[in-house]
Amino acid sequence: MVVVVVVVVVVVVVVVVVVVVVVVVVVVEVVVVVLLLLVVLMVLVVKRGVTPRIDAEAETAAASLREFLQSASASCRVNTHF
C-alpha cells in the first residue's frame, strides 16, 4: 500500500514538473516572438525613405527573421507534444 502511494506521488510530481517546464518554454518563446515582431516593425518603419542599400539590408534581416520565426514555431509545436 505504501509503495502504491509513493509511486502515485512520484508520478504526480513528474507530471507537474513536465507541465511547468512546457508552460515556461512556451511563454519564453512567445515573448521572443513578440520582441522579434517589434524589431520587424521598427525595421519596416525605418525602411521608409532610406537608401536602397539599407533597404536591401532590411530585406535580408526580414528574411532571416522569417526563417527564425518558422523554426521557433516548429520548435513550439514539438515542445508541446508530450
KAQUIZI-V327377 format. One line per field, one symbol per residue. psi: psi as a letter, one per 30 degrees, with the letter a starting at -180 (. if undefined). A space follows every 10 residues. Layout:
psi->???
This chain:
psi->eeeeeeeeee eeeeeeeeee eeeeeeeeee eeeeeeeeee eeeeeffkgl leeeeeeeee eeeeeeeeee eeeeeeeeff i.
